[in-house]
Amino acid sequence: MLHSGRANQTRLNTAGEFQRREWGTEGFGSTALRHCLYAIYQTAAGDDPAVGRTYLKNELAADYWPQRLHLVALAEYLARLPMEHWRRDAEAARLLAGLLRQDSV
């Protein structure tokens, strides 16, 4: 989760820096947080939260609806990160959270 381990340079990776790394692996790679980070990356890359939502619906399949509010909470938390290097991904997380919150059957 950390970008660098060097003194005074340690910071969290952004969703864009993660991209597909550790994606789908056991442990962290299969968590809701990891899926949310990848959806944020896709949202930021295409400036379209629908792309991130589609990823979540396809990847989580039957688990999407039961996890939707948890995904909203994760995205909203990430949207509030006050770190400068997270600015683009935080905005993508805000857009994604809004779309997920409004999603309906």
All heavy atoms as an XYZ file, in Angstrom:
841
protein
N       0.806     -1.186      0.000
C       0.000      0.000      0.000
C       0.855      1.260      0.000
O       0.360      2.304     -0.332
C      -0.927      0.025      1.221
C      -1.849     -1.145      1.353
S      -3.557     -0.987      0.872
C      -4.033      0.651      1.106
N       2.120      1.131      0.358
C       2.984      2.299      0.427
C       3.763      2.462     -0.875
O       4.247      1.494     -1.459
C       3.953      2.189      1.594
C       3.311      2.147      2.976
C       4.386      1.988      4.047
C       2.490      3.391      3.239
N       3.898      3.713     -1.297
C       4.604      4.014     -2.537
C       6.113      3.898     -2.354
O       6.804      3.400     -3.220
C       4.230      5.416     -3.019
C       4.892      5.804     -4.287
N       4.585      5.205     -5.489
C       5.858      6.703     -4.563
C       5.311      5.729     -6.450
N       6.094      6.641     -5.909
N       6.611      4.380     -1.232
C       8.049      4.357     -0.976
C       8.278      4.050      0.489
O       7.496      4.456      1.335
C       8.667      5.708     -1.331
O      10.006      5.771     -0.896
N       9.350      3.375      0.784
C       9.702      3.084      2.160
C      10.838      3.958      2.659
O      11.311      3.791      3.767
N      11.272      4.902      1.836
C      12.387      5.779      2.208
C      11.933      6.818      3.224
O      10.805      7.308      3.166
C      12.942      6.459      0.969
C      13.549      5.445      0.000
C      14.052      6.068     -1.252
N      15.032      7.103     -0.923
C      15.528      7.941     -1.799
N      15.168      7.880     -3.055
N      16.411      8.855     -1.433
N      12.810      7.160      4.124
C      12.495      8.141      5.159
C      12.024      9.448      4.537
O      12.571      9.912      3.542
C      13.723      8.398      6.023
N      10.994     10.022      5.103
C      10.402     11.289      4.674
C       9.803     11.256      3.267
O       9.433     12.283      2.735
C      11.413     12.434      4.765
C      11.877     12.670      6.171
O      11.115     12.496      7.122
N      13.136     13.037      6.333
N       9.721     10.095      2.637
C       9.114      9.984      1.320
C       7.999      8.937      1.301
O       7.444      8.649      0.257
C      10.159      9.631      0.261
C      11.159     10.727      0.025
C      12.159     10.360     -1.063
O      12.213      9.230     -1.522
N      12.951     11.330     -1.454
N       7.691      8.361      2.449
C       6.669      7.331      2.518
C       5.293      7.956      2.358
O       4.991      8.974      2.967
C       6.750      6.590      3.864
O       8.039      5.996      3.971
C       5.701      5.513      3.965
N       4.502      7.364      1.490
C       3.139      7.819      1.268
C       2.329      6.666      0.711
O       2.877      5.670      0.253
C       3.079      9.011      0.332
C       3.547      8.698     -1.086
C       3.330      9.901     -1.996
N       3.799      9.693     -3.330
C       3.143      9.038     -4.291
N       1.968      8.502     -4.042
N       3.643      8.899     -5.497
N       1.010      6.788      0.752
C       0.126      5.762      0.201
C       0.136      5.818     -1.317
O       0.164      6.894     -1.906
C      -1.305      5.974      0.689
C      -1.571      5.789      2.171
C      -3.000      6.185      2.491
C      -1.317      4.354      2.580
N       0.093      4.650     -1.939
C      -0.090      4.594     -3.387
C      -1.445      5.172     -3.743
O      -2.412      5.033     -3.000
C      -0.067      3.144     -3.888
C       1.317      2.621     -4.125
O       2.227      3.369     -4.451
N       1.476      1.326     -3.980
N      -1.515      5.790     -4.898
C      -2.804      6.218     -5.413
C      -3.434      5.039     -6.147
O      -2.761      4.052     -6.454
C      -2.650      7.391     -6.390
O      -1.916      6.935     -7.526
C      -1.962      8.581     -5.750
N      -4.712      5.157     -6.449
C      -5.382      4.104     -7.215
C      -4.698      3.941     -8.574
O      -4.527      2.828     -9.065
C      -6.855      4.444     -7.391
N      -4.279      5.041     -9.182
C      -3.595      4.984    -10.468
C      -2.249      4.298    -10.394
O      -1.813      3.663    -11.355
N      -1.583      4.422     -9.269
C      -0.280      3.756     -9.114
C      -0.443      2.258     -8.889
O       0.426      1.479     -9.250
C       0.500      4.398     -7.968
C       0.974      5.792     -8.310
C       1.492      6.569     -7.123
O       1.164      6.232     -5.964
O       2.217      7.543     -7.362
N      -1.542      1.852     -8.296
C      -1.811      0.423     -8.133
C      -2.140     -0.234     -9.469
O      -1.674     -1.319     -9.761
C      -3.005      0.184     -7.199
C      -2.632     -0.033     -5.780
C      -3.019      0.873     -4.823
C      -1.918     -1.139     -5.383
C      -2.695      0.680     -3.499
C      -1.589     -1.353     -4.067
C      -1.979     -0.427     -3.123
N      -2.986      0.419    -10.249
C      -3.508     -0.141    -11.495
C      -3.915     -1.591    -11.273
O      -4.803     -1.861    -10.497
C      -2.517      0.027    -12.632
C      -2.300      1.472    -12.987
C      -1.365      1.658    -14.132
O      -1.005      0.728    -14.840
N      -0.936      2.887    -14.333
N      -3.271     -2.547    -11.937
C      -3.667     -3.955    -11.802
C      -2.761     -4.736    -10.848
O      -2.930     -5.937    -10.685
C      -3.669     -4.633    -13.172
C      -4.773     -4.112    -14.064
C      -4.842     -4.916    -15.316
N      -5.655     -6.087    -15.100
C      -6.831     -6.309    -15.661
N      -7.332     -5.438    -16.487
N      -7.495     -7.404    -15.414
N      -1.803     -4.072    -10.244
C      -0.900     -4.751     -9.324
C      -1.669     -5.369     -8.161
O      -2.549     -4.734     -7.595
C       0.112     -3.748     -8.778
C       1.429     -4.354     -8.470
C       2.516     -3.324     -8.249
N       2.136     -1.990     -8.642
C       2.378     -0.914     -7.911
N       2.978     -1.000     -6.769
N       2.011      0.274     -8.338
N      -1.364     -6.587     -7.839
C      -2.002     -7.364     -6.764
C      -3.478     -7.606     -7.013
O      -4.200     -8.046     -6.127
C      -1.808     -6.682     -5.404
C      -0.373     -6.607     -4.963
C      -0.244     -6.042     -3.574
O      -1.052     -6.398     -2.700
O       0.670     -5.238     -3.367
N      -3.960     -7.334     -8.202
C      -5.372     -7.464     -8.540
C      -5.744     -8.932     -8.647
O      -5.102     -9.694     -9.351
C      -5.618     -6.738     -9.865
C      -7.015     -6.705    -10.350
C      -8.069     -6.074     -9.768
C      -7.515     -7.292    -11.538
N      -9.189     -6.233    -10.520
C      -8.880     -6.978    -11.620
C      -6.949     -8.058    -12.544
C      -9.672     -7.404    -12.661
C      -7.748     -8.476    -13.576
C      -9.095     -8.154    -13.628
N      -6.765     -9.360     -7.917
C      -7.262    -10.722     -7.999
C      -6.460    -11.756     -7.228
O      -6.769    -12.931     -7.275
N      -5.430    -11.334     -6.500
C      -4.641    -12.283     -5.719
C      -5.346    -12.560     -4.396
O      -6.289    -11.863     -4.023
C      -3.231    -11.726     -5.431
O      -3.362    -10.515     -4.674
C      -2.463    -11.460     -6.712
N      -4.884    -13.563     -3.701
C      -5.447    -13.850     -2.376
C      -5.107    -12.706     -1.430
O      -4.148    -11.976     -1.629
C      -4.872    -15.153     -1.834
C      -5.400    -16.379     -2.539
C      -4.917    -17.665     -1.879
O      -4.738    -17.670     -0.656
O      -4.714    -18.625     -2.620
N      -5.869    -12.574     -0.391
C      -5.636    -11.502      0.572
C      -6.121    -10.176      0.034
O      -7.244    -10.064     -0.449
N      -5.263     -9.162      0.080
C      -5.631     -7.808     -0.318
C      -6.178     -7.736     -1.743
O      -7.118     -6.991     -2.023
C      -4.417     -6.882     -0.176
C      -4.662     -5.493     -0.696
C      -5.568     -4.655     -0.064
C      -4.000     -5.024     -1.813
C      -5.813     -3.381     -0.544
C      -4.230     -3.754     -2.298
C      -5.132     -2.925     -1.653
N      -5.642     -8.510     -2.652
C      -6.030     -8.449     -4.058
C      -7.473     -8.816     -4.348
O      -7.991     -8.502     -5.416
N      -8.147     -9.452     -3.422
C      -9.539     -9.834     -3.666
C     -10.519     -9.134     -2.712
O     -11.678     -9.505     -2.642
C      -9.692    -11.354     -3.537
O      -9.301    -11.779     -2.250
N     -10.054     -8.093     -2.029
C     -10.907     -7.380     -1.083
C     -11.764     -6.324     -1.782
O     -11.475     -5.897     -2.903
C     -10.065     -6.680      0.002
O      -9.239     -5.691     -0.637
C      -9.213     -7.669      0.777
N     -12.781     -5.878     -1.082
C     -13.631     -4.806     -1.605
C     -12.814     -3.531     -1.799
O     -13.019     -2.802     -2.774
C     -14.798     -4.553     -0.654
N     -11.848     -3.276     -0.908
C     -11.003     -2.091     -1.048
C     -10.194     -2.159     -2.341
O     -10.101     -1.175     -3.068
C     -10.069     -1.943      0.150
C      -9.043     -0.809      0.055
C      -9.733      0.542     -0.116
C      -8.145     -0.827      1.285
N      -9.641     -3.309     -2.642
C      -8.847     -3.445     -3.870
C      -9.720     -3.237     -5.100
O      -9.321     -2.567     -6.048
C      -8.167     -4.822     -3.923
C      -7.269     -4.975     -5.136
C      -6.091     -3.985     -5.020
N      -5.319     -3.936     -6.230
C      -5.398     -2.982     -7.156
N      -6.246     -1.983     -7.008
N      -4.634     -3.003     -8.217
N     -10.922     -3.809     -5.084
C     -11.839     -3.609     -6.206
C     -12.228     -2.132     -6.318
O     -12.310     -1.592     -7.423
C     -13.090     -4.475     -6.047
C     -12.838     -5.927     -6.264
N     -12.399     -6.435     -7.463
C     -12.951     -6.980     -5.433
C     -12.261     -7.743     -7.365
N     -12.591     -8.102     -6.133
N     -12.449     -1.484     -5.193
C     -12.802     -0.074     -5.201
C     -11.659      0.774     -5.760
O     -11.886      1.677     -6.571
C     -13.160      0.367     -3.781
S     -13.874      2.018     -3.692
N     -10.430      0.479     -5.363
C      -9.270      1.202     -5.893
C      -9.158      1.049     -7.404
O      -8.871      2.010     -8.122
C      -7.981      0.720     -5.215
C      -7.759      1.185     -3.788
C      -6.614      0.413     -3.152
C      -7.492      2.683     -3.739
N      -9.398     -0.157     -7.897
C      -9.313     -0.369     -9.340
C     -10.440      0.369    -10.062
O     -10.233      0.953    -11.127
C      -9.324     -1.856     -9.687
C      -8.969     -2.089    -11.137
C      -7.662     -1.903    -11.575
C      -9.923     -2.452    -12.066
C      -7.325     -2.082    -12.905
C      -9.601     -2.634    -13.397
C      -8.293     -2.453    -13.810
O      -7.963     -2.615    -15.134
N     -11.625      0.391     -9.490
C     -12.744      1.125    -10.084
C     -12.448      2.628    -10.089
O     -12.796      3.327    -11.050
C     -14.033      0.826     -9.326
N     -11.801      3.121     -9.058
C     -11.406      4.535     -9.013
C     -10.368      4.817    -10.100
O     -10.447      5.836    -10.796
C     -10.877      4.909     -7.619
C     -12.022      4.887     -6.603
C     -10.179      6.267     -7.628
C     -11.580      4.945     -5.156
N      -9.407      3.924    -10.246
C      -8.402      4.070    -11.306
C      -9.078      4.147    -12.676
O      -8.776      5.013    -13.488
C      -7.406      2.905    -11.253
C      -6.666      2.681    -12.536
C      -5.744      3.604    -12.999
C      -6.895      1.541    -13.289
C      -5.067      3.396    -14.194
C      -6.229      1.323    -14.480
C      -5.318      2.255    -14.927
O      -4.650      2.051    -16.111
N     -10.029      3.250    -12.930
C     -10.723      3.253    -14.218
C     -11.561      4.519    -14.390
O     -11.629      5.071    -15.488
C     -11.607      2.021    -14.353
C     -10.817      0.760    -14.585
C     -11.692     -0.387    -15.022
O     -12.778     -0.585    -14.478
N     -11.236     -1.125    -16.004
N     -12.180      4.981    -13.327
C     -12.961      6.215    -13.375
C     -12.058      7.390    -13.728
O     -12.388      8.198    -14.603
C     -13.667      6.465    -12.028
O     -14.598      5.404    -11.794
C     -14.380      7.800    -12.006
N     -10.912      7.490    -13.064
C      -9.982      8.593    -13.319
C      -9.396      8.522    -14.725
O      -9.241      9.549    -15.386
C      -8.857      8.579    -12.287
N      -9.108      7.324    -15.190
C      -8.498      7.163    -16.515
C      -9.447      7.593    -17.629
O      -9.014      8.150    -18.635
C      -8.058      5.719    -16.722
N     -10.729      7.340    -17.446
C     -11.687      7.667    -18.491
C     -12.573      8.854    -18.179
O     -13.453      9.199    -18.960
N     -12.349      9.503    -17.024
C     -13.203     10.607    -16.577
C     -14.682     10.241    -16.623
O     -15.538     11.071    -16.949
C     -12.950     11.871    -17.415
C     -11.589     12.475    -17.138
O     -11.163     12.442    -15.967
O     -10.950     12.960    -18.087
N     -14.982      8.975    -16.315
C     -16.361      8.502    -16.372
C     -16.596      7.482    -15.261
O     -16.079      6.363    -15.330
C     -16.638      7.871    -17.734
C     -18.076      7.432    -17.909
O     -18.914      7.683    -17.020
O     -18.366      6.822    -18.959
N     -17.374      7.834    -14.230
C     -17.613      6.894    -13.139
C     -18.402      5.663    -13.568
O     -18.354      4.639    -12.904
C     -18.374      7.716    -12.102
C     -18.983      8.832    -12.864
C     -18.048      9.113    -14.009
N     -19.100      5.727    -14.697
C     -19.853      4.561    -15.174
C     -18.913      3.410    -15.522
O     -19.278      2.240    -15.359
C     -20.705      4.936    -16.383
N     -17.701      3.737    -15.954
C     -16.718      2.688    -16.271
C     -16.328      1.944    -14.989
O     -16.252      0.718    -14.973
C     -15.474      3.297    -16.964
C     -14.405      2.250    -17.201
C     -15.868      3.964    -18.269
N     -16.092      2.689    -13.914
C     -15.762      2.067    -12.637
C     -16.907      1.246    -12.087
O     -16.716      0.144    -11.571
N     -18.124      1.764    -12.205
C     -19.293      1.020    -11.733
C     -19.474     -0.270    -12.530
O     -19.769     -1.325    -11.964
C     -20.557      1.871    -11.834
C     -21.802      1.109    -11.349
C     -23.060      1.842    -11.607
N     -23.212      2.065    -13.037
C     -24.150      2.825    -13.564
N     -25.015      3.453    -12.796
N     -24.230      2.980    -14.860
N     -19.287     -0.203    -13.831
C     -19.420     -1.399    -14.668
C     -18.389     -2.442    -14.263
O     -18.705     -3.630    -14.174
C     -19.261     -1.038    -16.161
O     -20.313     -0.128    -16.509
C     -19.330     -2.259    -17.042
N     -17.162     -2.001    -13.987
C     -16.142     -2.940    -13.513
C     -16.621     -3.630    -12.233
O     -16.537     -4.855    -12.114
C     -14.803     -2.230    -13.255
C     -13.905     -3.042    -12.368
C     -13.214     -4.139    -12.867
C     -13.797     -2.764    -11.012
C     -12.426     -4.924    -12.038
C     -13.022     -3.539    -10.179
C     -12.339     -4.617    -10.694
O     -11.570     -5.403     -9.877
N     -17.117     -2.851    -11.275
C     -17.561     -3.434    -10.007
C     -18.710     -4.406    -10.208
O     -18.730     -5.489     -9.626
C     -17.961     -2.328     -9.028
C     -16.815     -1.474     -8.498
C     -17.345     -0.274     -7.741
C     -15.876     -2.302     -7.637
N     -19.670     -4.038    -11.047
C     -20.810     -4.930    -11.293
C     -20.356     -6.225    -11.963
O     -20.839     -7.313    -11.616
C     -21.850     -4.236    -12.168
C     -22.704     -3.261    -11.418
C     -23.794     -2.702    -12.306
C     -24.804     -1.937    -11.497
N     -25.921     -1.443    -12.310
N     -19.436     -6.134    -12.905
C     -18.964     -7.338    -13.611
C     -18.068     -8.202    -12.729
O     -18.186     -9.422    -12.726
C     -18.220     -6.963    -14.890
C     -19.138     -6.408    -15.944
O     -20.340     -6.653    -15.933
N     -18.577     -5.638    -16.852
N     -17.178     -7.561    -11.999
C     -16.202     -8.311    -11.203
C     -16.837     -8.933     -9.964
O     -16.526    -10.056     -9.602
C     -15.040     -7.406    -10.809
C     -13.883     -8.127    -10.188
C     -13.203     -9.120    -11.118
O     -13.200     -8.914    -12.342
O     -12.665    -10.115    -10.600
N     -17.711     -8.178     -9.322
C     -18.327     -8.682     -8.090
C     -19.585     -9.491     -8.360
O     -20.035    -10.245     -7.498
C     -18.639     -7.514     -7.149
C     -17.420     -6.722     -6.676
C     -17.848     -5.534     -5.844
C     -16.463     -7.603     -5.905
N     -20.172     -9.325     -9.533
C     -21.360    -10.070     -9.978
C     -22.440    -10.075     -8.896
O     -22.959     -9.033     -8.541
C     -20.978    -11.467    -10.429
N     -22.767    -11.229     -8.368
C     -23.861    -11.355     -7.394
C     -23.557    -10.631     -6.079
O     -24.474    -10.309     -5.325
C     -24.145    -12.830     -7.116
N     -22.290    -10.348     -5.800
C     -21.918     -9.663     -4.559
C     -22.010     -8.146     -4.669
O     -21.822     -7.444     -3.675
C     -20.498    -10.052     -4.136
C     -20.412    -11.483     -3.654
O     -21.440    -12.028     -3.212
O     -19.308    -12.053     -3.730
N     -22.241     -7.617     -5.879
C     -22.278     -6.166     -6.046
C     -23.360     -5.521     -5.170
O     -23.076     -4.602     -4.414
C     -22.505     -5.774     -7.513
C     -22.751     -4.294     -7.687
C     -21.702     -3.395     -7.616
C     -24.042     -3.801     -7.866
C     -21.923     -2.028     -7.746
C     -24.275     -2.437     -7.993
C     -23.212     -1.558     -7.938
O     -23.443     -0.209     -8.059
N     -24.587     -5.983     -5.281
C     -25.681     -5.346     -4.541
C     -25.518     -5.460     -3.033
O     -25.703     -4.462     -2.322
C     -27.042     -5.868     -5.013
C     -27.313     -5.387     -6.408
C     -27.295     -6.140     -7.546
C     -27.579     -4.047     -6.828
N     -27.529     -5.345     -8.644
C     -27.719     -4.057     -8.234
C     -27.716     -2.838     -6.166
C     -27.990     -2.914     -8.972
C     -27.993     -1.699     -6.904
C     -28.126     -1.747     -8.288
N     -25.145     -6.616     -2.489
C     -24.948     -6.673     -1.035
C     -23.777     -5.801     -0.548
O     -23.785     -5.336      0.586
C     -24.657     -8.154     -0.753
C     -25.199     -8.896     -1.919
C     -25.097     -7.959     -3.083
N     -22.776     -5.572     -1.419
C     -21.593     -4.797     -1.023
C     -21.666     -3.337     -1.450
O     -20.766     -2.552     -1.127
C     -20.336     -5.419     -1.624
C     -19.943     -6.721     -1.002
C     -18.553     -7.140     -1.429
O     -17.654     -6.317     -1.568
N     -18.375     -8.417     -1.642
N     -22.700     -2.943     -2.155
C     -22.764     -1.601     -2.745
C     -22.564     -0.496     -1.707
O     -21.749      0.404     -1.912
C     -24.088     -1.407     -3.479
C     -24.191     -0.075     -4.209
C     -25.496      0.036     -4.964
N     -26.645      0.048     -4.092
C     -27.147      1.143     -3.513
N     -26.600      2.310     -3.731
N     -28.201      1.057     -2.727
N     -23.253     -0.541     -0.593
C     -23.112      0.520      0.406
C     -21.731      0.519      1.049
O     -21.204      1.586      1.401
C     -24.217      0.422      1.456
C     -25.625      0.715      0.924
C     -26.656      0.576      2.037
C     -25.698      2.085      0.276
N     -21.135     -0.647      1.183
C     -19.758     -0.732      1.680
C     -18.803     -0.087      0.679
O     -17.895      0.656      1.066
C     -19.390     -2.198      1.938
C     -18.006     -2.393      2.461
N     -17.582     -1.895      3.663
C     -16.939     -3.039      1.926
C     -16.320     -2.220      3.859
N     -15.905     -2.915      2.813
N     -19.021     -0.335     -0.605
C     -18.198      0.281     -1.658
C     -18.374      1.797     -1.667
O     -17.408      2.541     -1.868
C     -18.552     -0.312     -3.020
C     -18.188     -1.784     -3.213
C     -18.904     -2.356     -4.431
C     -16.681     -1.956     -3.327
N     -19.604      2.263     -1.442
C     -19.860      3.703     -1.348
C     -19.052      4.293     -0.199
O     -18.395      5.328     -0.355
C     -21.371      3.996     -1.157
C     -21.601      5.453     -0.787
C     -22.146      3.630     -2.407
N     -19.083      3.640      0.951
C     -18.347      4.131      2.125
C     -16.847      4.175      1.852
O     -16.166      5.144      2.223
C     -18.655      3.259      3.344
N     -16.315      3.147      1.211
C     -14.893      3.130      0.880
C     -14.543      4.273     -0.074
O     -13.562      4.990      0.138
C     -14.496      1.794      0.247
C     -14.453      0.587      1.167
C     -14.269     -0.693      0.353
C     -13.329      0.732      2.185
N     -15.338      4.439     -1.116
C     -15.073      5.494     -2.097
C     -15.193      6.883     -1.460
O     -14.376      7.769     -1.736
C     -16.012      5.357     -3.289
N     -16.175      7.062     -0.596
C     -16.328      8.353      0.074
C     -15.148      8.648      0.992
O     -14.685      9.787      1.078
C     -17.641      8.408      0.852
C     -18.848      8.535     -0.049
C     -20.170      8.491      0.693
O     -20.201      8.026      1.862
O     -21.184      8.904      0.098
N     -14.657      7.628      1.674
C     -13.478      7.807      2.530
C     -12.269      8.207      1.685
O     -11.557      9.165      2.013
C     -13.191      6.524      3.317
C     -11.923      6.624      4.121
C     -11.923      7.262      5.357
C     -10.729      6.111      3.636
C     -10.753      7.373      6.096
C      -9.559      6.219      4.368
C      -9.573      6.848      5.595
O      -8.422      6.965      6.320
N     -12.037      7.487      0.597
C     -10.902      7.789     -0.269
C     -11.043      9.160     -0.924
O     -10.043      9.838     -1.179
C     -10.736      6.692     -1.323
C     -10.342      5.320     -0.762
C     -10.447      4.250     -1.838
C      -8.949      5.351     -0.151
N     -12.258      9.594     -1.167
C     -12.500     10.909     -1.760
C     -12.090     12.039     -0.817
O     -11.786     13.140     -1.262
C     -13.972     11.054     -2.138
N     -12.081     11.753      0.478
C     -11.740     12.778      1.465
C     -10.261     12.803      1.833
O      -9.862     13.595      2.688
C     -12.574     12.576      2.726
C     -14.051     12.889      2.533
C     -14.803     12.903      3.851
N     -14.659     11.691      4.634
C     -15.470     10.640      4.564
N     -16.497     10.656      3.744
N     -15.273      9.585      5.322
N      -9.432     11.972      1.204
C      -8.011     11.980      1.543
C      -7.424     13.350      1.211
O      -7.552     13.827      0.090
C      -7.266     10.882      0.779
C      -7.541      9.453      1.239
C      -6.800      8.457      0.353
C      -7.136      9.252      2.690
N      -6.779     13.980      2.185
C      -6.302     15.356      1.982
C      -4.922     15.454      1.339
O      -4.333     16.522      1.325
C      -6.268     15.895      3.416
C      -5.916     14.688      4.235
C      -6.614     13.522      3.552
N      -4.405     14.371      0.808
C      -3.055     14.380      0.262
C      -3.044     14.903     -1.177
O      -3.871     14.512     -1.994
C      -2.469     12.965      0.314
C      -2.334     12.453      1.738
S      -1.903     10.716      1.795
C      -3.507      9.971      1.727
N      -2.107     15.772     -1.460
C      -2.002     16.392     -2.781
C      -1.879     15.356     -3.899
O      -2.509     15.481     -4.940
C      -0.801     17.347     -2.824
C      -0.624     18.058     -4.136
C      -1.791     18.967     -4.495
O      -2.434     19.518     -3.578
O      -2.063     19.116     -5.696
N      -1.070     14.325     -3.683
C      -0.866     13.328     -4.741
C      -2.116     12.478     -5.002
O      -2.191     11.766     -5.988
C       0.345     12.433     -4.427
C       0.153     11.521     -3.256
N       0.281     11.947     -1.951
C      -0.173     10.219     -3.201
C       0.049     10.939     -1.141
N      -0.234      9.869     -1.869
N      -3.116     12.573     -4.133
C      -4.381     11.836     -4.299
C      -5.466     12.694     -4.954
O      -6.597     12.247     -5.130
C      -4.886     11.352     -2.939
C      -4.563      9.921     -2.684
C      -3.432      9.426     -2.127
C      -5.379      8.795     -2.997
N      -3.490      8.070     -2.069
C      -4.679      7.651     -2.598
C      -6.634      8.652     -3.571
C      -5.183      6.378     -2.752
C      -7.148      7.376     -3.733
C      -6.422      6.263     -3.330
N      -5.174     13.932     -5.306
C      -6.212     14.873     -5.765
C      -7.040     14.306     -6.921
O      -8.259     14.294     -6.874
C      -5.592     16.199     -6.177
C      -6.661     17.186     -6.653
C      -6.079     18.501     -6.991
N      -5.698     19.130     -5.720
C      -5.168     20.324     -5.639
N      -4.953     21.021     -6.730
N      -4.851     20.834     -4.486
N      -6.389     13.817     -7.981
C      -7.124     13.294     -9.149
C      -7.949     12.064     -8.772
O      -9.119     11.949     -9.128
C      -6.146     12.970    -10.269
C      -6.809     12.377    -11.496
C      -5.766     12.071    -12.578
N      -6.307     11.295    -13.645
C      -6.858     11.789    -14.739
N      -6.934     13.085    -14.904
N      -7.327     10.990    -15.667
N      -7.341     11.138     -8.042
C      -8.050      9.918     -7.661
C      -9.137     10.206     -6.624
O     -10.170      9.531     -6.604
C      -7.081      8.857     -7.156
C      -6.270      8.241     -8.279
O      -6.694      8.343     -9.453
O      -5.213      7.663     -8.006
N      -8.923     11.189     -5.767
C      -9.951     11.561     -4.791
C     -11.187     12.102     -5.507
O     -12.321     11.786     -5.128
C      -9.401     12.588     -3.800
N     -10.984     12.887     -6.552
C     -12.116     13.391     -7.324
C     -12.831     12.243     -8.033
O     -14.060     12.186     -8.074
C     -11.649     14.439     -8.342
C     -12.745     14.954     -9.247
C     -13.901     15.636     -8.518
O     -13.774     16.020     -7.346
O     -14.958     15.793     -9.153
N     -12.066     11.304     -8.587
C     -12.671     10.131     -9.227
C     -13.448      9.308     -8.200
O     -14.533      8.807     -8.494
C     -11.594      9.281     -9.905
N     -12.917      9.175     -6.994
C     -13.605      8.436     -5.928
C     -14.912      9.129     -5.557
O     -15.934      8.473     -5.330
C     -12.699      8.313     -4.705
N     -14.907     10.463     -5.519
C     -16.126     11.224     -5.210
C     -17.197     10.981     -6.271
O     -18.363     10.725     -5.960
C     -15.812     12.713     -5.113
C     -16.993     13.556     -4.668
C     -16.680     15.044     -4.739
N     -16.529     15.501     -6.122
C     -17.534     15.720     -6.969
N     -18.775     15.497     -6.590
N     -17.303     16.151     -8.189
N     -16.789     11.017     -7.543
C     -17.740     10.772     -8.633
C     -18.285      9.346     -8.584
O     -19.487      9.121     -8.760
C     -17.070     11.031     -9.984
C     -16.672     12.467    -10.275
C     -15.852     12.541    -11.555
C     -17.891     13.362    -10.345
N     -17.387      8.389     -8.345
C     -17.791      6.995     -8.280
C     -18.743      6.757     -7.113
O     -19.769      6.084     -7.260
C     -16.577      6.080     -8.171
C     -16.855      4.576     -8.103
C     -17.528      4.089     -9.392
C     -15.561      3.818     -7.843
N     -18.430      7.319     -5.955
C     -19.291      7.155     -4.777
C     -20.693      7.683     -5.065
O     -21.694      7.050     -4.709
C     -18.687      7.865     -3.572
N     -20.769      8.845     -5.703
C     -22.079      9.410     -6.035
C     -22.881      8.524     -6.959
O     -24.084      8.314     -6.766
N     -22.212      7.972     -7.972
C     -22.910      7.091     -8.913
C     -23.347      5.794     -8.240
O     -24.457      5.324     -8.454
C     -22.022      6.800    -10.119
C     -22.677      6.046    -11.255
C     -23.822      6.859    -11.867
C     -21.661      5.694    -12.325
N     -22.481      5.227     -7.407
C     -22.835      4.002     -6.693
C     -23.998      4.229     -5.736
O     -24.888      3.396     -5.614
C     -21.635      3.447     -5.924
C     -20.455      2.934     -6.751
C     -19.320      2.515     -5.824
C     -20.851      1.803     -7.657
N     -23.981      5.371     -5.061
C     -25.053      5.691     -4.109
C     -26.402      5.788     -4.831
O     -27.422      5.372     -4.307
C     -24.761      6.985     -3.373
C     -25.816      7.310     -2.330
C     -25.433      8.476     -1.473
N     -24.317      8.224     -0.584
C     -24.343      7.453      0.487
N     -25.435      6.806      0.802
N     -23.277      7.315      1.246
N     -26.400      6.333     -6.032
C     -27.637      6.517     -6.791
C     -28.051      5.288     -7.595
O     -29.114      5.287     -8.190
C     -27.484      7.711     -7.752
C     -27.192      9.020     -7.069
C     -28.259      9.404     -6.057
O     -29.444      9.267     -6.315
N     -27.830      9.859     -4.893
N     -27.203      4.275     -7.634
C     -27.493      3.079     -8.435
C     -28.727      2.364     -7.912
O     -28.950      2.283     -6.704
C     -26.300      2.128     -8.407
C     -26.264      1.198     -9.598
O     -27.119      1.329    -10.492
O     -25.369      0.333     -9.640
N     -29.519      1.875     -8.811
C     -30.717      1.120     -8.433
C     -30.975      0.031     -9.453
O     -30.408      0.037    -10.533
C     -31.925      2.048     -8.335
O     -32.185      2.641     -9.582
N     -31.845     -0.876     -9.083
C     -32.153     -2.007     -9.970
C     -33.008     -1.548    -11.114
O     -33.845     -0.747    -11.052
C     -32.867     -3.119     -9.182
C     -33.218     -4.266    -10.095
C     -32.006     -3.583     -8.043
